[in-house]
Amino acid sequence: MDYKDVKTAKDKLEKVIDKQKFPKLVKWHKQDDSSEKNRKGSDSKERKKRGVEKKHLVNKLNHLNFQDKTININFKSRKYNRYISFQAKPLPCVGDKLDCLWTQKPPINNTLNLYEFHNFVVTDGQKRLVVKPELTDINDMGVCFKLPERCYEAVTQKVKRHSCKSLKIQLIQNSAVFHGTLMDFNATSFSVKIKSTPPQTFQWINTESPVNISFSDENETLYSGECRIIKQSNGDKIRTFMIEPFNEQTQRFAPKEYRSMRQKVVPSPNAVFNHPFTGKRVDLKVVDLAGSGFSVEDDAETPVLLPGMIIPELELTFAGSFKMKCNTQVVHRNVYRKEDKNCVKCGLVLLDLDVEDHTRLLSLLYQAENKNAYICNTVDQDALWDFFFEAGFIYPNKYMHIKGNKEKIKSTYDKLYSNSSNIARHFIYQDKGVILAHMAILRSYENTWLIQHHASLSPMVKAGLTVMNQMGRFTYDAHRLYSIHMDYLIGYYRPENKFPDLVFGGAARSIKNPKGCSLDNFAYFYQKRTVYDEPDLPKPWELTRTKPEDLQELQNFYEVESGGLMIKALDLGSVVNGSSELSKEYRKLGFKRSRYVLSLKKYGDLKAVIMVNISNVGLNLSDLTNCIKVFILNQDDLSKDTLNLILSILSEKIGQND
């Protein structure tokens, strides 16, 4: 029956199906008379064959033996145009003779009755050496050949598929979960072997609908995404599925309005890692670099980066001089033409890396952009204090407050600015050793950093804006890294100071969303401890450790009064008194940091929540890290004298006079 007859029969059957209103279960496939062309389909994807001398073949076979790899030995049916293949390991080869051992014992007698030896194939990436030797011996253990003087090399245009190590996979569709293993992959598709476990059947899988696929090893998930099924094998219990992801990009984080600035660094670093799917070492050149990620150039013919793939441990190496390890994910893949050849550029996002390594990376990028912009550089202490006084950052009233502790403050700043740490960052605009602008931030709560010490010499507006821009870029690039613990930024300023009110207050007023940026007003004063004749609170007042229900009441009060971010930013969502993970980090660096949260009650009614912060004197020159904060929920009956008594009691307990 030719194609016209098939088409006529198809049309008639479809009319019957439509008339009877039966579901269309028949799929028609057009066939033409180009069977010879179809039979040679695989050959059509091969480029021009090239002759290869025997000595090259012998070297390749010995290389396979060294790597403990195999060749494919092919047999052709004596009756039909059909082939079968067996894998064998080549033994060391010298001259004409090649001995091979079967990897799995084949049914030799049955095979030789039905098939005759055809050739063997040595695969090397996209290249295949096709060899037609003389078969000299074959048995249950192996096979022997006499090699020809020449074989030929066939190069396929297909993208190379990489064999994978044992990775567990899950295929999920319509609440049905199938388990299996990853077999091979390339940058655009992968194949998986799935096992059905009763009562599961493969009829549960609808090949026309999307499936969710995830790969994992014993430690973590390495890939997950929505995919389509391209094709599948036959089998009742086990089947192989060819899978293709829907997208060539992954949205790891919510999209940003502004993109991190990417720069080309000379010399460009290399991205080196053991591939999470294959276990093989990969070394790719970095094209451009930012504080939040980078892009690399992948090989167009043998690509190894699948969008969505997580690389748990990647190493950025800079000209062999220094290295940094990071956790990354491939987020997009872009194919383009350059100089008449295909090129592939892949973008990777930084998921996490050591905070000191990240600081070094940003320092490199900032210096590449502006030679006078520094981050966390070693600072001459005399130059720093000269700058603080000359810029007016330490004005007369502030100096009168800190002068009694000047030696302690000098010691604190010497440690803070001379050693790298996970709790502080400073940004400096410096020319010929002279500091022209300075800004610093300090991790003052578990997931909150305090903006402090912004100052510049009066004529250097550019310098002041440069360090502020540095700080902004740092937070923009760093806040998504878990190790930096930066969910919130806080800053304190007096509304009458025009510049901070313009920048920080202006940002809050412009954003108009208290859950994104909020303003809360405080009153402040310096308090010297007073000695009272009756040093205890009179009944019915009581000062107790704060309970979770007290914080919940504070949260409810704050939502009504403000609706902002302050409660979470100041760690008032949970009760943690004394030591914490952040306090341990401070102690490790030689600093002091602790916090206590207390509740002031009258007749059991919560009047205020009091937070006591204790740190080194002068760690913040306005004592914002070494103070008592009072959050008043109900000011009825709470007089000035009662408040002063409470503050004096607390000052005595923490051993501070003011």
C-alpha positions in Angstrom: 0.0 0.0 0.0 1.5 3.3 -1.0 1.2 6.6 1.0 -1.9 7.7 -0.9 -3.7 4.5 -0.1 -2.7 4.9 3.6 -4.0 8.5 3.7 -7.3 7.5 2.1 -7.8 4.7 4.7 -6.8 7.1 7.5 -9.4 9.7 6.3 -12.2 7.0 6.2 -11.3 5.7 9.6 -11.3 9.1 11.2 -14.8 9.8 9.7 -16.0 6.6 11.3 -14.4 7.5 14.6 -15.9 11.0 14.6 -19.3 9.7 13.7 -19.2 7.1 16.5 -17.8 9.7 18.9 -15.0 7.3 19.9 -11.8 8.7 21.4 -9.0 9.0 18.7 -6.6 6.3 19.7 -4.9 6.0 16.3 -1.7 8.0 15.6 -0.6 8.1 11.9 2.9 8.4 10.8 3.7 9.5 7.3 6.1 7.2 5.5 7.7 7.9 2.2 9.7 5.8 -0.3 13.0 7.2 0.9 13.7 4.1 3.0 17.3 4.1 1.8 17.7 7.7 3.0 16.2 6.8 6.4 18.4 3.7 6.7 21.4 6.0 6.3 20.0 8.6 8.7 22.8 8.0 11.3 25.4 8.3 8.5 23.9 11.6 7.3 24.8 13.1 10.6 28.4 12.2 10.2 30.9 14.5 8.6 33.4 13.4 6.0 35.2 10.2 7.1 39.0 10.5 7.7 41.5 7.7 7.5 43.5 6.9 10.6 46.7 5.0 10.7 47.2 1.8 12.8 49.7 3.4 15.2 47.1 6.0 16.2 44.6 3.3 16.8 47.0 1.3 19.0 47.7 4.4 21.1 44.0 4.9 21.5 43.4 1.3 22.5 46.2 1.4 25.1 44.7 4.7 26.4 41.3 2.9 26.9 43.1 0.1 28.7 44.8 2.6 31.0 41.4 4.2 31.8 39.7 0.8 32.2 37.2 1.7 29.4 35.5 -0.5 26.8 35.0 -0.7 23.0 31.8 -1.8 21.2 32.1 -5.0 19.2 29.3 -5.2 16.6 27.7 -8.3 14.9 25.4 -8.3 11.9 22.5 -10.7 11.3 23.1 -13.3 8.6 19.5 -12.9 7.4 18.3 -9.4 8.3 19.7 -5.9 8.3 20.0 -6.0 12.1 23.0 -5.5 14.4 23.8 -6.3 18.0 26.7 -5.0 20.1 28.7 -6.3 23.1 31.2 -4.4 25.2 34.7 -5.6 25.7 37.8 -4.3 27.5 40.9 -4.1 25.3 44.1 -5.5 26.7 47.5 -3.8 26.2 48.3 -3.8 22.5 51.6 -3.9 20.6 51.7 -4.4 16.8 48.9 -6.2 15.0 47.3 -8.3 17.6 44.5 -7.1 19.9 43.0 -9.2 22.7 39.8 -8.2 24.4 37.8 -9.5 27.4 34.0 -9.4 27.5 32.5 -7.2 30.3 29.5 -9.5 30.4 29.5 -13.1 29.1 27.6 -13.1 25.8 25.8 -16.2 24.3 28.6 -16.8 21.8 27.4 -20.0 20.2 23.9 -18.6 19.6 25.4 -15.3 18.4 27.7 -16.9 15.9 24.9 -19.1 14.5 22.7 -16.1 13.8 25.3 -13.3 13.4 28.6 -12.6 11.8 31.3 -10.3 13.1 31.0 -6.8 11.5 33.4 -4.3 13.2 34.3 -2.7 16.4 34.0 1.0 17.4 36.2 3.1 19.6 34.3 6.2 20.9 36.1 9.3 21.9 33.7 12.2 22.5 32.1 13.1 19.2 34.7 11.1 17.3 34.4 7.4 16.6 37.1 5.1 15.2 35.4 2.5 13.1 37.7 -0.6 12.7 37.2 -3.6 10.5 39.9 -6.1 11.7 40.3 -9.8 10.9 38.6 -11.9 13.6 41.2 -14.6 14.6 39.5 -16.1 17.7 36.4 -15.8 19.8 35.2 -17.7 22.9 33.3 -17.2 26.2 36.1 -15.2 27.7 36.9 -12.8 24.9 37.9 -12.1 21.3 41.1 -11.7 19.3 41.7 -9.5 16.3 44.4 -8.8 13.7 44.3 -5.0 13.3 44.2 -3.5 9.8 46.7 -0.9 8.6 44.0 1.8 8.6 40.6 2.5 10.1 38.5 5.5 9.6 37.3 8.3 11.9 33.6 9.4 11.8 32.6 12.7 13.5 29.0 13.1 14.3 27.3 16.5 14.4 25.3 15.5 17.5 26.1 17.1 20.8 28.1 14.7 22.9 26.2 12.9 25.7 28.1 12.3 28.9 27.8 9.1 30.9 26.8 9.7 34.5 27.8 8.3 37.9 25.0 6.7 39.9 22.5 9.4 40.7 19.1 8.8 42.1 16.2 10.4 40.2 12.6 11.0 40.9 10.0 11.4 38.1 6.8 12.9 39.4 3.6 13.4 37.4 0.0 13.8 38.7 1.1 12.7 42.2 2.7 9.5 40.9 6.3 9.1 41.9 8.7 6.9 40.0 12.3 6.2 41.0 15.3 5.4 38.8 18.8 6.4 37.9 20.4 9.0 35.6 22.1 7.4 32.6 23.6 10.2 30.5 23.0 13.8 29.7 24.1 16.8 27.7 23.2 20.5 28.0 19.8 20.2 26.4 18.5 16.7 27.4 19.1 13.6 29.5 18.1 10.0 29.7 16.9 8.2 32.8 16.2 4.6 33.6 12.9 4.2 35.5 11.6 1.2 37.4 7.9 0.7 38.0 6.9 -0.7 41.4 3.5 -2.4 41.7 0.8 -1.2 41.6 2.5 1.3 39.4 2.5 0.8 35.6 4.0 2.9 32.9 0.5 3.7 31.7 0.4 6.1 34.6 2.9 8.2 32.8 1.3 10.5 30.2 4.0 11.3 27.7 2.1 14.3 26.4 2.1 16.0 29.7 4.9 17.7 31.7 6.9 15.8 34.3 8.9 17.0 37.2 12.4 15.5 37.4 15.0 15.7 40.3 18.5 14.3 40.6 20.2 13.8 43.9 23.2 12.1 45.5 23.5 11.0 49.1 23.9 14.6 50.2 21.7 16.9 48.3 19.5 17.6 45.3 21.6 18.5 42.3 18.8 19.3 39.8 15.1 19.7 39.6 12.8 21.1 36.9 9.8 20.7 34.7 10.5 18.7 31.6 8.9 17.0 28.6 9.3 13.4 27.5 10.8 13.1 24.0 10.8 9.3 23.7 10.8 6.1 25.7 11.8 2.5 25.3 9.5 -0.6 25.7 9.4 -2.5 28.9 7.0 -3.7 31.5 9.1 -3.2 34.6 12.0 -1.0 33.4 12.0 1.7 30.7 14.4 4.3 29.5 13.1 7.8 28.9 14.7 10.6 27.0 13.8 13.9 28.8 14.1 17.5 27.7 13.8 20.5 30.1 11.2 23.1 29.1 13.5 26.1 29.7 17.2 27.0 29.1 17.1 29.3 32.1 16.3 28.9 35.8 14.9 31.7 38.0 16.8 31.0 41.3 15.8 34.2 43.0 13.0 36.8 42.5 14.0 39.0 39.6 15.9 42.2 40.4 15.1 45.6 39.2 18.8 46.4 39.0 21.4 43.9 37.9 24.8 43.5 39.6 27.6 45.1 37.7 29.6 42.6 35.7 33.2 43.2 34.8 35.8 41.5 32.7 38.9 40.9 34.8 42.4 40.5 33.3 43.6 37.9 33.6 40.3 36.1 33.6 39.8 33.5 36.3 38.9 29.8 35.7 36.0 27.9 37.1 37.2 24.5 38.2 35.0 21.7 39.6 34.2 18.0 39.7 31.1 17.6 37.7 28.2 16.6 40.0 26.7 14.2 37.4 29.9 12.6 36.0 32.4 13.1 38.7 34.9 14.3 36.1 37.1 17.4 36.5 35.9 20.4 34.5 37.9 23.6 33.8 36.1 26.5 32.1 37.2 30.1 31.5 35.2 32.9 33.2 33.9 35.5 30.7 32.7 38.1 33.2 32.3 38.4 36.9 30.1 40.1 39.5 29.6 40.0 43.2 26.5 37.8 42.8 27.6 35.5 40.0 29.6 35.0 36.8 29.4 33.6 33.3 31.6 31.0 31.6 32.2 29.8 28.1 31.1 26.2 27.6 32.1 24.0 24.8 29.5 24.0 22.0 30.2 20.4 20.9 30.7 18.8 24.3 28.8 21.0 26.7 28.7 20.1 30.4 26.4 22.7 32.0 22.7 21.9 32.2 20.6 25.0 33.2 19.2 24.4 36.8 22.2 22.1 37.8 23.7 22.8 41.2 27.5 22.6 41.6 28.1 22.1 45.3 31.8 23.0 45.3 33.3 25.1 42.5 36.7 26.8 42.7 37.4 30.2 41.2 41.2 30.3 40.5 42.8 33.6 39.7 46.0 33.1 37.7 47.0 30.4 40.2 47.7 33.1 42.8 44.6 32.7 45.0 41.4 30.5 44.9 38.0 30.7 46.4 35.4 27.9 46.8 31.7 28.5 46.3 28.3 26.8 45.9 26.8 27.8 42.6 23.9 27.0 40.2 23.7 27.2 36.4 20.8 29.7 35.7 20.9 30.2 32.0 22.5 29.1 28.7 22.9 31.1 25.6 24.1 29.8 22.2 25.5 32.4 19.7 27.6 32.6 16.6 31.2 34.0 16.7 33.7 33.8 13.9 31.5 31.3 12.0 31.3 28.8 14.9 28.8 28.2 17.7 29.7 29.4 21.1 27.9 28.8 24.4 27.8 31.2 27.3 26.3 30.0 30.6 25.5 32.2 33.6 26.0 30.9 37.2 24.7 32.4 40.4 26.6 32.3 43.7 24.5 30.4 46.3 27.0 30.6 49.1 30.7 31.1 49.8 33.0 32.1 52.6 32.3 35.7 53.6 36.0 36.6 53.6 36.4 35.1 50.1 33.4 37.1 49.0 35.0 40.3 50.4 38.2 39.6 48.5 36.2 39.1 45.3 34.4 42.4 45.8 37.6 44.1 46.6 39.0 43.0 43.3 36.0 44.1 41.4 35.8 47.5 43.1 39.5 48.2 42.4 39.0 47.2 38.8 36.3 49.9 38.5 37.9 52.6 40.7 41.5 52.5 41.8 40.7 54.7 44.9 37.8 52.5 46.2 38.7 50.0 48.8 36.8 47.5 50.9 38.1 46.1 54.1 41.7 47.1 53.4 44.2 47.4 56.2 43.9 50.9 57.6 46.6 53.0 59.3 45.0 53.9 62.6 46.5 57.4 62.8 45.1 58.2 59.3 41.7 56.9 60.4 41.5 59.1 63.5 42.8 62.1 61.6 40.0 61.6 59.2 37.3 61.2 61.9 38.2 64.5 63.5 38.9 66.4 60.3 35.7 65.3 58.7 33.7 66.4 61.8 32.5 62.9 62.4 33.7 63.2 66.0 32.3 66.6 67.0 33.0 68.2 70.4 29.9 66.9 72.2 30.6 63.3 71.0 34.3 63.6 71.9 33.3 64.7 75.5 31.2 61.6 75.7 34.0 59.1 74.6 37.1 60.8 75.9 37.1 58.9 79.2 37.4 55.6 77.2 39.7 56.7 74.4 42.3 54.0 75.1 39.7 51.2 75.0 38.2 52.7 71.9 41.6 52.8 70.1 42.2 49.2 71.0 38.8 48.2 69.7 39.3 49.9 66.4 42.8 48.5 66.0 41.3 45.0 66.2 38.3 45.9 64.1 40.3 47.4 61.2 43.4 45.4 61.2 41.9 41.9 61.0 39.4 40.4 58.7 36.2 39.4 60.4 32.7 38.1 59.7 31.0 40.9 61.6 32.3 44.1 60.1 32.9 45.7 56.7 34.4 49.1 55.9 34.5 51.0 52.6 37.2 53.7 52.1 38.0 56.2 49.3 41.7 56.8 49.7 44.2 58.6 47.5 48.0 58.4 48.2 47.3 57.1 51.7 44.9 59.9 52.6 41.4 58.9 53.6 38.9 61.1 51.9 35.6 59.2 52.7 34.7 56.3 54.9 31.6 54.2 55.6 31.2 51.1 57.8 28.6 48.5 58.6 28.5 46.1 61.6 26.6 42.9 62.1 24.8 43.9 65.3 21.9 41.3 65.3 21.7 37.7 64.1 20.6 38.7 60.6 20.8 42.4 60.7 23.7 44.8 59.9 24.0 48.3 61.3 25.0 51.2 58.9 27.5 53.4 60.8 30.3 55.8 60.4 29.5 57.5 57.1 31.6 60.6 56.6 33.7 62.5 54.0 35.8 65.6 53.9 33.5 68.5 53.0 34.8 69.2 49.4 34.8 65.5 48.5 31.2 64.9 47.6 32.3 62.4 44.9 34.3 60.4 47.5 31.3 60.3 49.9 28.9 59.1 47.3 31.5 56.5 46.1 31.7 54.8 49.5 27.9 54.9 49.8 27.7 53.3 46.4 30.2 50.7 47.4 28.1 49.8 50.5 25.0 49.6 48.4 26.6 47.3 45.9 28.0 45.2 48.7 24.6 44.6 50.3 23.1 44.1 46.9 25.6 41.4 46.0 25.9 39.8 49.4 22.4 39.7 51.0 21.4 36.5 49.3 24.4 34.6 50.7 23.4 32.6 53.8 26.9 33.0 55.3 26.6 36.8 55.4 23.4 36.8 57.5 22.0 39.9 56.0 18.2 39.9 55.9 18.0 43.5 57.2 19.9 46.8 57.2 19.3 49.3 59.9 20.5 52.9 60.3 20.0 55.6 63.0 20.0 59.3 62.1 18.6 62.6 63.4 15.9 63.9 61.1 17.4 67.4 61.2 20.5 66.1 59.5 19.7 66.8 55.9 21.9 64.2 54.1 20.8 61.1 56.0 17.2 62.3 56.0 17.5 62.7 52.2 19.1 59.3 51.6 17.6 57.0 54.2 14.4 58.8 55.0 13.9 59.7 51.3 14.2 56.0 50.4 11.5 55.0 52.9 9.2 57.7 51.7 9.8 56.8 48.1 9.3 53.1 48.5 6.0 53.6 50.4 6.0 50.1 51.7 6.8 49.6 55.4 7.4 45.9 54.8 10.2 46.9 52.4 11.6 49.9 54.2 10.2 51.5 57.4 10.9 54.5 59.7 10.4 54.4 63.4 11.0 57.3 65.8 13.0 57.0 69.0 13.8 59.4 71.7 17.3 59.1 73.2 19.3 60.5 76.1 22.5 59.7 78.1 21.8 58.3 81.6 24.2 58.2 84.5 23.4 55.6 87.2 21.8 57.1 90.3 22.1 55.5 93.7 18.6 55.1 95.2 17.8 54.6 98.9 15.3 51.9 97.8 17.1 50.1 94.9 14.3 47.7 94.2 11.1 48.3 92.2 8.1 48.9 94.4 5.2 46.5 94.2 3.1 46.0 92.1 5.8 46.7 89.5 8.0 43.8 88.4 10.9 43.3 86.0 11.0 39.7 84.6 12.6 37.8 81.8 10.5 38.2 78.7 8.3 35.3 77.7 7.1 34.5 74.1 3.6 35.8 74.8 5.1 39.2 75.8 6.9 39.4 72.5 3.7 38.4 70.7 2.0 41.3 72.4 4.8 43.6 71.4 4.5 42.4 67.8 0.7 43.1 67.9 1.2 46.6 69.3 3.9 47.4 66.7 1.8 46.2 63.8 -0.9 48.7 64.8 1.5 51.6 65.6 3.9 51.1 62.7 3.6 47.9 60.6 7.3 48.1 59.7 10.4 45.9 60.0 11.8 46.8 63.4 10.7 43.9 65.5 12.2 41.3 63.2 15.3 43.3 62.5 16.1 43.7 66.2 15.6 40.0 66.9 12.5 40.6 69.0 10.6 37.8 67.3 12.0 35.2 69.7 13.5 35.2 73.2 17.3 34.8 73.1 19.1 36.1 76.2 22.8 36.2 76.9 24.9 34.2 74.4 23.9 33.4 70.8 25.7 32.3 67.6 26.5 35.9 66.9 27.8 36.4 70.4 30.1 33.4 69.9 31.4 35.0 66.7 32.2 38.2 68.5 34.1 36.3 71.3 36.1 34.4 68.7 37.3 37.7 67.3 38.1 39.1 70.8 35.0 41.3 71.1 32.2 41.4 73.6 28.5 41.1 72.7 25.4 39.9 74.6 21.7 40.8 74.8 19.0 40.5 77.4 15.3 41.1 76.9 13.1 41.9 79.9 9.5 42.7 80.5 8.2 45.5 82.8 4.8 44.7 84.2 2.3 46.2 86.7 -0.3 43.9 88.2 0.7 41.4 85.4 -0.1 43.9 82.7 2.8 44.4 80.2 3.9 48.0 80.2 7.2 47.8 78.3 9.7 45.5 76.8 13.4 46.4 77.6 16.3 45.2 75.5 19.8 45.5 77.0 22.7 45.4 74.5 26.2 45.0 75.8 29.4 45.3 73.7 32.8 46.9 73.7 32.8 50.6 74.5 33.0 52.6 71.3 32.4 49.7 69.0 29.7 52.1 67.8 30.8 55.7 68.6 27.1 56.6 69.3 26.8 53.7 71.7 24.1 52.1 69.6 25.6 48.7 70.3 26.0 49.3 74.0 22.7 50.7 75.2 19.3 50.0 76.7 16.3 50.2 74.4 12.8 50.6 75.9 9.7 49.8 73.9 6.7 51.3 75.8 3.3 49.6 75.0 1.3 51.3 77.7 2.6 54.5 79.3 -0.2 54.8 81.9 1.4 55.1 85.4 4.9 54.8 83.9 6.5 58.0 85.3 9.9 59.4 84.6 11.1 58.5 88.2 10.0 54.8 87.7 11.8 54.7 84.3 15.0 56.2 85.8 14.9 53.6 88.7 14.6 50.8 86.2 17.6 52.1 84.2 19.7 52.4 87.3 18.9 48.9 88.4 19.8 47.6 85.0 23.1 49.6 84.9 24.1 48.2 88.2 23.4 44.6 87.1 25.5 45.0 83.9 28.2 46.8 85.7 28.1 50.1 83.9 27.8 53.6 85.4 26.4 55.2 82.2 
